């Protein structure tokens, strides 16, 4: 015996242009029927909370599936799977499509070559699916936008729940973030961690979905923006603070990646105030009292 609830949607062209569109959501449990063999033209994330079963690849080779786990069903790839007939499993599924799926695949959030992914805990992804199910009432005027936005959230939750990744990032990523503004090359960073540059590239690609150079650059430019917006430091001093001894090179790099020169960014975003910015992340539920000092920006 099994139980099934599901809803399917037909988002319009504008919803697809938002990046990801939700095509359906469902919750099922028990001794569910075998799925496939079949081929889809869109993505499906199947989150299995309890139970066990199997997944068969296009050549018919079976991989055991034990909860908590994720099944990635990707467009154009034949798939075939089922829970154990005696025990069944508890699953939530989300069908989705959209141009942003290619970028999520490039970043490693969607893995077409890895259809069965072990999860450390299915609670986070299942909570997102639960919210999508509640939004799926037919009289919800925000249905397509609300569920489409939740697909982005689901992909982040699934990435965080992967059993082979630390939820808050690998230790090497934390160390790179801490030392990002030091005037070090990627090879220097690798040596500091007892790794070859190739090993560092693999670790960063696996954990952050990008190269070490892009990971460090994102942090450096983010810090440079903060300094430009919150201080009156000359551009050359900002460049040095974020690891660039050549201010001209920094300005060219900033302009190419941000789309405007540092001086123009400062003119648009400058928020310098006496006492500087706070380093403490505010709690929206407990806003600071006006006039009370909460901290000062780091030099």
C-alpha atoms as an extended CHARMM CRD file, in Angstrom:
* protein
*
       299  EXT
         1         1  UNK       CA              0.0000000000        0.0000000000        0.0000000000  PROA      1               0.0000000000
         2         2  UNK       CA              1.2360000000        3.4880000000       -0.7690000000  PROA      2               0.0000000000
         3         3  UNK       CA              0.0360000000        7.0690000000       -0.5070000000  PROA      3               0.0000000000
         4         4  UNK       CA              0.5870000000        9.8180000000       -3.0790000000  PROA      4               0.0000000000
         5         5  UNK       CA             -0.0840000000       13.5530000000       -3.2450000000  PROA      5               0.0000000000
         6         6  UNK       CA              1.1140000000       15.6660000000       -6.1550000000  PROA      6               0.0000000000
         7         7  UNK       CA              0.4420000000       18.8720000000       -8.0680000000  PROA      7               0.0000000000
         8         8  UNK       CA              1.6730000000       19.8880000000      -11.5340000000  PROA      8               0.0000000000
         9         9  UNK       CA              1.9450000000       23.4070000000      -12.9320000000  PROA      9               0.0000000000
        10        10  UNK       CA              2.3300000000       25.1070000000      -16.3190000000  PROA      10              0.0000000000
        11        11  UNK       CA              4.3590000000       28.2970000000      -15.7350000000  PROA      11              0.0000000000
        12        12  UNK       CA              4.2330000000       30.9400000000      -18.4450000000  PROA      12              0.0000000000
        13        13  UNK       CA              7.1410000000       32.3370000000      -20.4530000000  PROA      13              0.0000000000
        14        14  UNK       CA              7.7980000000       35.1350000000      -17.9390000000  PROA      14              0.0000000000
        15        15  UNK       CA              8.1010000000       32.5840000000      -15.1230000000  PROA      15              0.0000000000
        16        16  UNK       CA             10.6580000000       30.6090000000      -17.1370000000  PROA      16              0.0000000000
        17        17  UNK       CA             12.6730000000       33.7840000000      -17.6320000000  PROA      17              0.0000000000
        18        18  UNK       CA             13.0560000000       34.0430000000      -13.8610000000  PROA      18              0.0000000000
        19        19  UNK       CA             15.6840000000       31.2860000000      -14.2230000000  PROA      19              0.0000000000
        20        20  UNK       CA             13.9980000000       28.2440000000      -12.7440000000  PROA      20              0.0000000000
        21        21  UNK       CA             10.3550000000       27.2380000000      -13.0400000000  PROA      21              0.0000000000
        22        22  UNK       CA              8.6990000000       24.6060000000      -10.8770000000  PROA      22              0.0000000000
        23        23  UNK       CA              6.7090000000       22.1100000000      -12.9350000000  PROA      23              0.0000000000
        24        24  UNK       CA              5.4310000000       19.9940000000      -10.0700000000  PROA      24              0.0000000000
        25        25  UNK       CA              5.8090000000       18.8770000000       -6.4720000000  PROA      25              0.0000000000
        26        26  UNK       CA              4.7890000000       15.6840000000       -4.7480000000  PROA      26              0.0000000000
        27        27  UNK       CA              4.9410000000       13.7300000000       -1.4910000000  PROA      27              0.0000000000
        28        28  UNK       CA              4.7190000000        9.9340000000       -1.4970000000  PROA      28              0.0000000000
        29        29  UNK       CA              5.3490000000        7.0930000000        0.9100000000  PROA      29              0.0000000000
        30        30  UNK       CA              4.9880000000        3.3550000000        1.1560000000  PROA      30              0.0000000000
        31        31  UNK       CA              5.6220000000        0.5330000000       -1.3070000000  PROA      31              0.0000000000
        32        32  UNK       CA              5.5320000000        2.8060000000       -4.3450000000  PROA      32              0.0000000000
        33        33  UNK       CA              5.3630000000        1.4460000000       -7.8990000000  PROA      33              0.0000000000
        34        34  UNK       CA              8.5190000000        1.1130000000       -9.9750000000  PROA      34              0.0000000000
        35        35  UNK       CA              9.3140000000        4.2250000000      -12.0360000000  PROA      35              0.0000000000
        36        36  UNK       CA             10.4710000000        3.7610000000      -15.6140000000  PROA      36              0.0000000000
        37        37  UNK       CA             12.3740000000        2.9790000000      -17.6140000000  PROA      37              0.0000000000
        38        38  UNK       CA             11.6010000000        6.4630000000      -18.9050000000  PROA      38              0.0000000000
        39        39  UNK       CA             13.2470000000        9.6490000000      -20.2100000000  PROA      39              0.0000000000
        40        40  UNK       CA             12.2180000000       13.1850000000      -19.1860000000  PROA      40              0.0000000000
        41        41  UNK       CA             12.7530000000       16.5810000000      -20.8070000000  PROA      41              0.0000000000
        42        42  UNK       CA             13.2550000000       18.3420000000      -17.4520000000  PROA      42              0.0000000000
        43        43  UNK       CA             14.9680000000       17.9240000000      -14.0860000000  PROA      43              0.0000000000
        44        44  UNK       CA             13.5520000000       16.1110000000      -11.0510000000  PROA      44              0.0000000000
        45        45  UNK       CA             15.0000000000       16.0420000000       -7.5430000000  PROA      45              0.0000000000
        46        46  UNK       CA             13.7120000000       13.0700000000       -5.5530000000  PROA      46              0.0000000000
        47        47  UNK       CA             14.5090000000       13.3950000000       -1.8370000000  PROA      47              0.0000000000
        48        48  UNK       CA             14.1970000000       10.1040000000        0.0530000000  PROA      48              0.0000000000
        49        49  UNK       CA             13.8120000000       10.5660000000        3.8120000000  PROA      49              0.0000000000
        50        50  UNK       CA             13.3340000000        6.9880000000        5.0130000000  PROA      50              0.0000000000
        51        51  UNK       CA             13.5480000000        3.5400000000        3.4850000000  PROA      51              0.0000000000
        52        52  UNK       CA             15.6670000000        1.9260000000        0.8040000000  PROA      52              0.0000000000
        53        53  UNK       CA             15.4920000000        0.7650000000       -2.7940000000  PROA      53              0.0000000000
        54        54  UNK       CA             17.4700000000        0.8520000000       -6.0180000000  PROA      54              0.0000000000
        55        55  UNK       CA             18.2940000000        2.9880000000       -9.0470000000  PROA      55              0.0000000000
        56        56  UNK       CA             19.2250000000        1.5580000000      -12.4750000000  PROA      56              0.0000000000
        57        57  UNK       CA             21.4250000000        3.4340000000      -14.9460000000  PROA      57              0.0000000000
        58        58  UNK       CA             20.8570000000        3.3830000000      -18.7420000000  PROA      58              0.0000000000
        59        59  UNK       CA             22.8940000000        0.1540000000      -18.9920000000  PROA      59              0.0000000000
        60        60  UNK       CA             20.6940000000       -1.5210000000      -16.3970000000  PROA      60              0.0000000000
        61        61  UNK       CA             23.2790000000       -1.5490000000      -13.5970000000  PROA      61              0.0000000000
        62        62  UNK       CA             21.5620000000       -1.1570000000      -10.2260000000  PROA      62              0.0000000000
        63        63  UNK       CA             22.8310000000        1.0690000000       -7.4120000000  PROA      63              0.0000000000
        64        64  UNK       CA             21.4170000000        0.5390000000       -3.9070000000  PROA      64              0.0000000000
        65        65  UNK       CA             19.6310000000        3.5840000000       -2.4730000000  PROA      65              0.0000000000
        66        66  UNK       CA             19.4570000000        4.0350000000        1.2950000000  PROA      66              0.0000000000
        67        67  UNK       CA             17.8490000000        7.0400000000        2.9520000000  PROA      67              0.0000000000
        68        68  UNK       CA             18.6090000000        9.8200000000        3.4210000000  PROA      68              0.0000000000
        69        69  UNK       CA             19.4170000000       10.1510000000       -0.2500000000  PROA      69              0.0000000000
        70        70  UNK       CA             18.7940000000       12.1780000000       -3.3770000000  PROA      70              0.0000000000
        71        71  UNK       CA             17.9960000000       10.9230000000       -6.8730000000  PROA      71              0.0000000000
        72        72  UNK       CA             18.9020000000       13.3490000000       -9.6630000000  PROA      72              0.0000000000
        73        73  UNK       CA             16.7700000000       12.7300000000      -12.7490000000  PROA      73              0.0000000000
        74        74  UNK       CA             18.1780000000       14.8340000000      -15.5770000000  PROA      74              0.0000000000
        75        75  UNK       CA             16.8060000000       15.6400000000      -19.0480000000  PROA      75              0.0000000000
        76        76  UNK       CA             17.4490000000       13.0850000000      -21.7490000000  PROA      76              0.0000000000
        77        77  UNK       CA             18.9190000000       10.4520000000      -19.4000000000  PROA      77              0.0000000000
        78        78  UNK       CA             17.0040000000        7.1430000000      -19.1250000000  PROA      78              0.0000000000
        79        79  UNK       CA             16.2650000000        6.1680000000      -15.5350000000  PROA      79              0.0000000000
        80        80  UNK       CA             14.5640000000        3.3600000000      -13.6550000000  PROA      80              0.0000000000
        81        81  UNK       CA             14.1090000000        3.1250000000       -9.8760000000  PROA      81              0.0000000000
        82        82  UNK       CA             11.9160000000        1.8140000000       -7.0860000000  PROA      82              0.0000000000
        83        83  UNK       CA             11.7660000000        1.3680000000       -3.3220000000  PROA      83              0.0000000000
        84        84  UNK       CA             12.0400000000       -2.0610000000       -1.7600000000  PROA      84              0.0000000000
        85        85  UNK       CA              8.6010000000       -3.6640000000       -2.1660000000  PROA      85              0.0000000000
        86        86  UNK       CA              8.4840000000       -4.8720000000        1.4060000000  PROA      86              0.0000000000
        87        87  UNK       CA              9.2870000000       -1.6320000000        3.1930000000  PROA      87              0.0000000000
        88        88  UNK       CA              8.8240000000        1.1640000000        0.6600000000  PROA      88              0.0000000000
        89        89  UNK       CA             10.2610000000        4.6000000000        1.2470000000  PROA      89              0.0000000000
        90        90  UNK       CA              9.2170000000        8.1740000000        1.9990000000  PROA      90              0.0000000000
        91        91  UNK       CA              9.9540000000       10.6070000000       -0.8280000000  PROA      91              0.0000000000
        92        92  UNK       CA              9.3530000000       14.1980000000       -1.8410000000  PROA      92              0.0000000000
        93        93  UNK       CA              9.9310000000       15.2030000000       -5.4480000000  PROA      93              0.0000000000
        94        94  UNK       CA             10.1980000000       18.4640000000       -7.3540000000  PROA      94              0.0000000000
        95        95  UNK       CA             10.0740000000       18.7760000000      -11.1570000000  PROA      95              0.0000000000
        96        96  UNK       CA             11.7420000000       21.8870000000      -12.5550000000  PROA      96              0.0000000000
        97        97  UNK       CA             13.2950000000       23.4490000000      -15.6350000000  PROA      97              0.0000000000
        98        98  UNK       CA             14.8200000000       26.7300000000      -16.7470000000  PROA      98              0.0000000000
        99        99  UNK       CA             17.9930000000       28.3230000000      -18.1120000000  PROA      99              0.0000000000
       100       100  UNK       CA             19.5280000000       28.6500000000      -14.6340000000  PROA      100             0.0000000000
       101       101  UNK       CA             19.7770000000       24.8570000000      -14.4090000000  PROA      101             0.0000000000
       102       102  UNK       CA             22.8460000000       24.9830000000      -16.6750000000  PROA      102             0.0000000000
       103       103  UNK       CA             24.6000000000       27.3740000000      -14.2800000000  PROA      103             0.0000000000
       104       104  UNK       CA             23.6990000000       25.2730000000      -11.2470000000  PROA      104             0.0000000000
       105       105  UNK       CA             25.1430000000       22.2660000000      -13.0820000000  PROA      105             0.0000000000
       106       106  UNK       CA             28.3460000000       24.1710000000      -13.8630000000  PROA      106             0.0000000000
       107       107  UNK       CA             28.6480000000       25.0980000000      -10.1620000000  PROA      107             0.0000000000
       108       108  UNK       CA             28.1430000000       21.4720000000       -9.0740000000  PROA      108             0.0000000000
       109       109  UNK       CA             24.7170000000       21.8670000000       -7.4620000000  PROA      109             0.0000000000
       110       110  UNK       CA             23.1540000000       19.5660000000      -10.0750000000  PROA      110             0.0000000000
       111       111  UNK       CA             25.2010000000       16.4700000000      -10.9610000000  PROA      111             0.0000000000
       112       112  UNK       CA             23.9830000000       14.6570000000      -14.0750000000  PROA      112             0.0000000000
       113       113  UNK       CA             26.7950000000       12.0980000000      -13.7970000000  PROA      113             0.0000000000
       114       114  UNK       CA             25.9290000000       11.2790000000      -10.1850000000  PROA      114             0.0000000000
       115       115  UNK       CA             22.2550000000       10.2760000000      -10.0630000000  PROA      115             0.0000000000
       116       116  UNK       CA             22.3890000000        8.8170000000       -6.5340000000  PROA      116             0.0000000000
       117       117  UNK       CA             23.7100000000       11.1770000000       -3.8500000000  PROA      117             0.0000000000
       118       118  UNK       CA             23.9650000000       10.3100000000       -0.1620000000  PROA      118             0.0000000000
       119       119  UNK       CA             22.6340000000       12.9970000000        2.1640000000  PROA      119             0.0000000000
       120       120  UNK       CA             23.6660000000       13.6150000000        5.7480000000  PROA      120             0.0000000000
       121       121  UNK       CA             20.1360000000       14.7170000000        6.6460000000  PROA      121             0.0000000000
       122       122  UNK       CA             17.0220000000       15.1370000000        4.5230000000  PROA      122             0.0000000000
       123       123  UNK       CA             15.2910000000       17.5160000000        6.9540000000  PROA      123             0.0000000000
       124       124  UNK       CA             16.4220000000       20.7480000000        5.2520000000  PROA      124             0.0000000000
       125       125  UNK       CA             15.4200000000       19.7700000000        1.7000000000  PROA      125             0.0000000000
       126       126  UNK       CA             12.1730000000       18.2080000000        2.9110000000  PROA      126             0.0000000000
       127       127  UNK       CA             11.2780000000       21.4380000000        4.7280000000  PROA      127             0.0000000000
       128       128  UNK       CA             11.6380000000       23.3420000000        1.4440000000  PROA      128             0.0000000000
       129       129  UNK       CA              9.5110000000       20.7710000000       -0.3830000000  PROA      129             0.0000000000
       130       130  UNK       CA              6.9170000000       21.0640000000        2.3630000000  PROA      130             0.0000000000
       131       131  UNK       CA              6.7080000000       24.8190000000        1.8400000000  PROA      131             0.0000000000
       132       132  UNK       CA              6.3590000000       24.2760000000       -1.8900000000  PROA      132             0.0000000000
       133       133  UNK       CA              3.5160000000       21.8300000000       -1.2590000000  PROA      133             0.0000000000
       134       134  UNK       CA              1.7310000000       24.3800000000        0.9220000000  PROA      134             0.0000000000
       135       135  UNK       CA              2.1830000000       27.0300000000       -1.7790000000  PROA      135             0.0000000000
       136       136  UNK       CA              0.7360000000       24.6900000000       -4.4030000000  PROA      136             0.0000000000
       137       137  UNK       CA             -2.9130000000       25.3800000000       -3.5970000000  PROA      137             0.0000000000
       138       138  UNK       CA             -4.7650000000       26.1940000000       -6.7880000000  PROA      138             0.0000000000
       139       139  UNK       CA             -6.0930000000       29.5240000000       -5.5250000000  PROA      139             0.0000000000
       140       140  UNK       CA             -2.6000000000       30.8780000000       -4.7560000000  PROA      140             0.0000000000
       141       141  UNK       CA             -2.0010000000       33.8440000000       -7.1150000000  PROA      141             0.0000000000
       142       142  UNK       CA              1.7420000000       33.6760000000       -6.3330000000  PROA      142             0.0000000000
       143       143  UNK       CA              2.0180000000       29.9340000000       -7.0170000000  PROA      143             0.0000000000
       144       144  UNK       CA              4.4130000000       29.9690000000       -9.9910000000  PROA      144             0.0000000000
       145       145  UNK       CA              6.7180000000       32.6550000000       -8.5970000000  PROA      145             0.0000000000
       146       146  UNK       CA              6.6990000000       31.2430000000       -5.0600000000  PROA      146             0.0000000000
       147       147  UNK       CA              7.4430000000       27.6700000000       -6.1260000000  PROA      147             0.0000000000
       148       148  UNK       CA              9.9930000000       28.8060000000       -8.7220000000  PROA      148             0.0000000000
       149       149  UNK       CA             11.8890000000       30.7940000000       -6.0870000000  PROA      149             0.0000000000
       150       150  UNK       CA             11.7680000000       27.7590000000       -3.8120000000  PROA      150             0.0000000000
       151       151  UNK       CA             13.5470000000       25.6310000000       -6.4370000000  PROA      151             0.0000000000
       152       152  UNK       CA             16.6080000000       27.8580000000       -5.9950000000  PROA      152             0.0000000000
       153       153  UNK       CA             16.3110000000       27.3830000000       -2.2440000000  PROA      153             0.0000000000
       154       154  UNK       CA             15.9490000000       23.6140000000       -2.6710000000  PROA      154             0.0000000000
       155       155  UNK       CA             19.1580000000       23.3730000000       -4.7040000000  PROA      155             0.0000000000
       156       156  UNK       CA             21.0410000000       25.2130000000       -1.9510000000  PROA      156             0.0000000000
       157       157  UNK       CA             19.4980000000       22.9790000000        0.7320000000  PROA      157             0.0000000000
       158       158  UNK       CA             20.4490000000       19.8490000000       -1.2170000000  PROA      158             0.0000000000
       159       159  UNK       CA             24.0160000000       21.0820000000       -1.6370000000  PROA      159             0.0000000000
       160       160  UNK       CA             24.2390000000       21.7810000000        2.0860000000  PROA      160             0.0000000000
       161       161  UNK       CA             22.8120000000       18.3480000000        2.9410000000  PROA      161             0.0000000000
       162       162  UNK       CA             25.2740000000       16.3210000000        0.8620000000  PROA      162             0.0000000000
       163       163  UNK       CA             26.9600000000       13.7190000000        3.0390000000  PROA      163             0.0000000000
       164       164  UNK       CA             30.3330000000       14.1970000000        1.3210000000  PROA      164             0.0000000000
       165       165  UNK       CA             30.5030000000       17.9340000000        2.0540000000  PROA      165             0.0000000000
       166       166  UNK       CA             30.7090000000       19.8720000000        5.3030000000  PROA      166             0.0000000000
       167       167  UNK       CA             27.4700000000       21.9000000000        5.6780000000  PROA      167             0.0000000000
       168       168  UNK       CA             29.3000000000       25.1990000000        6.1960000000  PROA      168             0.0000000000
       169       169  UNK       CA             32.1920000000       24.5730000000        3.8080000000  PROA      169             0.0000000000
       170       170  UNK       CA             35.4190000000       22.6310000000        3.8820000000  PROA      170             0.0000000000
       171       171  UNK       CA             38.2390000000       23.6870000000        6.1880000000  PROA      171             0.0000000000
       172       172  UNK       CA             40.3760000000       24.6870000000        3.2150000000  PROA      172             0.0000000000
       173       173  UNK       CA             37.6440000000       27.0630000000        2.0090000000  PROA      173             0.0000000000
       174       174  UNK       CA             37.4280000000       28.6910000000        5.4210000000  PROA      174             0.0000000000
       175       175  UNK       CA             41.2010000000       29.1350000000        5.4500000000  PROA      175             0.0000000000
       176       176  UNK       CA             41.1890000000       30.6190000000        1.9440000000  PROA      176             0.0000000000
       177       177  UNK       CA             38.4430000000       33.0480000000        2.9480000000  PROA      177             0.0000000000
       178       178  UNK       CA             40.4240000000       34.0720000000        6.0200000000  PROA      178             0.0000000000
       179       179  UNK       CA             43.6280000000       34.6500000000        4.0470000000  PROA      179             0.0000000000
       180       180  UNK       CA             42.1000000000       35.8300000000        0.7610000000  PROA      180             0.0000000000
       181       181  UNK       CA             43.3950000000       39.3920000000        1.0420000000  PROA      181             0.0000000000
       182       182  UNK       CA             46.9830000000       38.4060000000        1.6920000000  PROA      182             0.0000000000
       183       183  UNK       CA             49.2560000000       39.0530000000       -1.3270000000  PROA      183             0.0000000000
       184       184  UNK       CA             49.5640000000       35.3320000000       -2.1500000000  PROA      184             0.0000000000
       185       185  UNK       CA             49.2570000000       33.3980000000       -5.3840000000  PROA      185             0.0000000000
       186       186  UNK       CA             47.1320000000       30.2800000000       -5.7270000000  PROA      186             0.0000000000
       187       187  UNK       CA             50.3540000000       28.2490000000       -5.5840000000  PROA      187             0.0000000000
       188       188  UNK       CA             51.2780000000       30.0320000000       -2.3450000000  PROA      188             0.0000000000
       189       189  UNK       CA             47.8970000000       29.1800000000       -0.8190000000  PROA      189             0.0000000000
       190       190  UNK       CA             48.2660000000       25.5540000000       -1.8920000000  PROA      190             0.0000000000
       191       191  UNK       CA             51.7100000000       25.3080000000       -0.3220000000  PROA      191             0.0000000000
       192       192  UNK       CA             50.4080000000       26.7690000000        2.9540000000  PROA      192             0.0000000000
       193       193  UNK       CA             47.9600000000       23.8470000000        3.1230000000  PROA      193             0.0000000000
       194       194  UNK       CA             50.4290000000       21.1760000000        2.0670000000  PROA      194             0.0000000000
       195       195  UNK       CA             48.6720000000       20.7210000000       -1.2640000000  PROA      195             0.0000000000
       196       196  UNK       CA             49.6440000000       20.9390000000       -4.8990000000  PROA      196             0.0000000000
       197       197  UNK       CA             47.8500000000       23.5930000000       -6.9730000000  PROA      197             0.0000000000
       198       198  UNK       CA             45.9330000000       20.7710000000       -8.7100000000  PROA      198             0.0000000000
       199       199  UNK       CA             44.7940000000       19.3520000000       -5.3600000000  PROA      199             0.0000000000
       200       200  UNK       CA             43.6710000000       22.8060000000       -4.2360000000  PROA      200             0.0000000000
       201       201  UNK       CA             41.7540000000       23.2960000000       -7.4790000000  PROA      201             0.0000000000
       202       202  UNK       CA             39.9600000000       19.9880000000       -6.9480000000  PROA      202             0.0000000000
       203       203  UNK       CA             39.0770000000       20.8120000000       -3.3450000000  PROA      203             0.0000000000
       204       204  UNK       CA             37.7680000000       24.2900000000       -4.1460000000  PROA      204             0.0000000000
       205       205  UNK       CA             35.8530000000       23.1300000000       -7.2200000000  PROA      205             0.0000000000
       206       206  UNK       CA             34.2460000000       20.3880000000       -5.1520000000  PROA      206             0.0000000000
       207       207  UNK       CA             33.3280000000       22.6580000000       -2.2580000000  PROA      207             0.0000000000
       208       208  UNK       CA             32.5350000000       25.9840000000       -3.9500000000  PROA      208             0.0000000000
       209       209  UNK       CA             31.8940000000       25.1000000000       -7.5830000000  PROA      209             0.0000000000
       210       210  UNK       CA             34.6000000000       27.4080000000       -8.9340000000  PROA      210             0.0000000000
       211       211  UNK       CA             38.3680000000       27.7100000000       -9.2820000000  PROA      211             0.0000000000
       212       212  UNK       CA             40.5680000000       28.9150000000       -6.3850000000  PROA      212             0.0000000000
       213       213  UNK       CA             41.3140000000       32.0700000000       -8.3920000000  PROA      213             0.0000000000
       214       214  UNK       CA             37.6250000000       32.9310000000       -8.7630000000  PROA      214             0.0000000000
       215       215  UNK       CA             36.8940000000       32.0250000000       -5.1360000000  PROA      215             0.0000000000
       216       216  UNK       CA             39.6490000000       34.3360000000       -3.8690000000  PROA      216             0.0000000000
       217       217  UNK       CA             38.7300000000       37.0560000000       -6.3420000000  PROA      217             0.0000000000
       218       218  UNK       CA             35.1160000000       37.1000000000       -5.2140000000  PROA      218             0.0000000000
       219       219  UNK       CA             36.1610000000       37.6020000000       -1.5970000000  PROA      219             0.0000000000
       220       220  UNK       CA             38.7530000000       40.2560000000       -2.4770000000  PROA      220             0.0000000000
       221       221  UNK       CA             36.3740000000       42.2700000000       -4.6150000000  PROA      221             0.0000000000
       222       222  UNK       CA             33.6500000000       42.0260000000       -1.9990000000  PROA      222             0.0000000000
       223       223  UNK       CA             36.0290000000       43.4380000000        0.6190000000  PROA      223             0.0000000000
       224       224  UNK       CA             37.2070000000       46.1180000000       -1.8100000000  PROA      224             0.0000000000
       225       225  UNK       CA             33.6000000000       47.2230000000       -2.3490000000  PROA      225             0.0000000000
       226       226  UNK       CA             33.0760000000       47.4880000000        1.4000000000  PROA      226             0.0000000000
       227       227  UNK       CA             36.1920000000       49.6340000000        1.7980000000  PROA      227             0.0000000000
       228       228  UNK       CA             35.2360000000       51.8550000000       -1.1290000000  PROA      228             0.0000000000
       229       229  UNK       CA             31.7230000000       52.3430000000        0.2090000000  PROA      229             0.0000000000
       230       230  UNK       CA             32.5150000000       52.7040000000        3.9030000000  PROA      230             0.0000000000
       231       231  UNK       CA             35.8550000000       54.5570000000        4.0090000000  PROA      231             0.0000000000
       232       232  UNK       CA             37.6940000000       57.4290000000        2.3720000000  PROA      232             0.0000000000
       233       233  UNK       CA             40.8090000000       55.3400000000        1.7050000000  PROA      233             0.0000000000
       234       234  UNK       CA             42.4670000000       56.1120000000       -1.6460000000  PROA      234             0.0000000000
       235       235  UNK       CA             41.9690000000       53.4590000000       -4.3060000000  PROA      235             0.0000000000
       236       236  UNK       CA             45.6600000000       52.5220000000       -4.0520000000  PROA      236             0.0000000000
       237       237  UNK       CA             45.2490000000       51.8680000000       -0.3200000000  PROA      237             0.0000000000
       238       238  UNK       CA             42.1160000000       49.7880000000       -0.9460000000  PROA      238             0.0000000000
       239       239  UNK       CA             44.0560000000       47.7690000000       -3.5190000000  PROA      239             0.0000000000
       240       240  UNK       CA             46.7950000000       47.0230000000       -0.9790000000  PROA      240             0.0000000000
       241       241  UNK       CA             44.2490000000       46.0900000000        1.7000000000  PROA      241             0.0000000000
       242       242  UNK       CA             42.8180000000       43.3790000000       -0.5490000000  PROA      242             0.0000000000
       243       243  UNK       CA             46.1310000000       41.9660000000       -1.7440000000  PROA      243             0.0000000000
       244       244  UNK       CA             47.1100000000       43.9720000000       -4.8540000000  PROA      244             0.0000000000
       245       245  UNK       CA             50.3670000000       45.9410000000       -4.8330000000  PROA      245             0.0000000000
       246       246  UNK       CA             49.6570000000       47.4150000000       -8.2750000000  PROA      246             0.0000000000
       247       247  UNK       CA             46.6860000000       49.8280000000       -8.0120000000  PROA      247             0.0000000000
       248       248  UNK       CA             46.4250000000       50.1450000000      -11.7960000000  PROA      248             0.0000000000
       249       249  UNK       CA             46.0540000000       46.3850000000      -12.1610000000  PROA      249             0.0000000000
       250       250  UNK       CA             43.4940000000       46.3700000000       -9.3420000000  PROA      250             0.0000000000
       251       251  UNK       CA             41.4820000000       49.1290000000      -11.0470000000  PROA      251             0.0000000000
       252       252  UNK       CA             41.4810000000       47.2790000000      -14.3700000000  PROA      252             0.0000000000
       253       253  UNK       CA             40.4500000000       44.0270000000      -12.6870000000  PROA      253             0.0000000000
       254       254  UNK       CA             37.7390000000       45.7250000000      -10.6260000000  PROA      254             0.0000000000
       255       255  UNK       CA             36.3580000000       47.4980000000      -13.6900000000  PROA      255             0.0000000000
       256       256  UNK       CA             36.3060000000       44.3200000000      -15.7650000000  PROA      256             0.0000000000
       257       257  UNK       CA             34.5530000000       42.2150000000      -13.1130000000  PROA      257             0.0000000000
       258       258  UNK       CA             32.2600000000       44.8160000000      -11.5280000000  PROA      258             0.0000000000
       259       259  UNK       CA             31.3960000000       46.7590000000      -14.6620000000  PROA      259             0.0000000000
       260       260  UNK       CA             32.5540000000       50.1500000000      -13.3760000000  PROA      260             0.0000000000
       261       261  UNK       CA             35.7390000000       51.7470000000      -12.0580000000  PROA      261             0.0000000000
       262       262  UNK       CA             36.4010000000       51.8270000000       -8.3010000000  PROA      262             0.0000000000
       263       263  UNK       CA             35.8810000000       55.6060000000       -8.1460000000  PROA      263             0.0000000000
       264       264  UNK       CA             32.5120000000       55.3070000000       -9.8460000000  PROA      264             0.0000000000
       265       265  UNK       CA             31.4760000000       52.5080000000       -7.5010000000  PROA      265             0.0000000000
       266       266  UNK       CA             32.3860000000       54.7190000000       -4.5460000000  PROA      266             0.0000000000
       267       267  UNK       CA             30.3830000000       57.6130000000       -5.9940000000  PROA      267             0.0000000000
       268       268  UNK       CA             27.3110000000       55.3760000000       -6.3070000000  PROA      268             0.0000000000
       269       269  UNK       CA             27.5900000000       53.3080000000       -3.1260000000  PROA      269             0.0000000000
       270       270  UNK       CA             29.4590000000       55.4880000000       -0.6400000000  PROA      270             0.0000000000
       271       271  UNK       CA             27.9810000000       55.1350000000        2.8460000000  PROA      271             0.0000000000
       272       272  UNK       CA             30.7830000000       56.5370000000        4.9910000000  PROA      272             0.0000000000
       273       273  UNK       CA             29.4920000000       57.5570000000        8.4270000000  PROA      273             0.0000000000
       274       274  UNK       CA             31.2360000000       58.6660000000       11.6220000000  PROA      274             0.0000000000
       275       275  UNK       CA             32.3480000000       55.6030000000       13.5280000000  PROA      275             0.0000000000
       276       276  UNK       CA             32.2930000000       53.3410000000       10.4800000000  PROA      276             0.0000000000
       277       277  UNK       CA             30.1850000000       50.3060000000        9.7080000000  PROA      277             0.0000000000
       278       278  UNK       CA             29.3200000000       47.5990000000       12.2040000000  PROA      278             0.0000000000
       279       279  UNK       CA             30.9330000000       44.1760000000       11.9380000000  PROA      279             0.0000000000
       280       280  UNK       CA             28.0410000000       42.6190000000       13.8250000000  PROA      280             0.0000000000
       281       281  UNK       CA             25.3090000000       41.0930000000       11.6640000000  PROA      281             0.0000000000
       282       282  UNK       CA             22.0450000000       42.6500000000       12.8700000000  PROA      282             0.0000000000
       283       283  UNK       CA             19.1910000000       40.4940000000       14.1040000000  PROA      283             0.0000000000
       284       284  UNK       CA             16.0260000000       41.5040000000       12.2070000000  PROA      284             0.0000000000
       285       285  UNK       CA             13.9680000000       40.4230000000       15.2200000000  PROA      285             0.0000000000
       286       286  UNK       CA             15.9350000000       42.7490000000       17.5120000000  PROA      286             0.0000000000
       287       287  UNK       CA             16.8360000000       45.9320000000       15.6200000000  PROA      287             0.0000000000
       288       288  UNK       CA             19.3730000000       48.1970000000       17.3060000000  PROA      288             0.0000000000
       289       289  UNK       CA             18.1680000000       51.2610000000       19.1400000000  PROA      289             0.0000000000
       290       290  UNK       CA             18.8910000000       54.4250000000       17.1630000000  PROA      290             0.0000000000
       291       291  UNK       CA             21.8890000000       56.1270000000       18.6600000000  PROA      291             0.0000000000
       292       292  UNK       CA             23.2710000000       52.9910000000       20.2410000000  PROA      292             0.0000000000
       293       293  UNK       CA             26.7350000000       52.0050000000       18.9640000000  PROA      293             0.0000000000
       294       294  UNK       CA             26.9250000000       48.3360000000       17.9280000000  PROA      294             0.0000000000
       295       295  UNK       CA             30.4850000000       48.1850000000       16.7060000000  PROA      295             0.0000000000
       296       296  UNK       CA             32.9000000000       49.6560000000       14.2610000000  PROA      296             0.0000000000
       297       297  UNK       CA             34.0840000000       48.5990000000       10.8810000000  PROA      297             0.0000000000
       298       298  UNK       CA             37.3120000000       46.6910000000       10.6840000000  PROA      298             0.0000000000
       299       299  UNK       CA             40.2370000000       48.8160000000        9.5310000000  PROA      299             0.0000000000
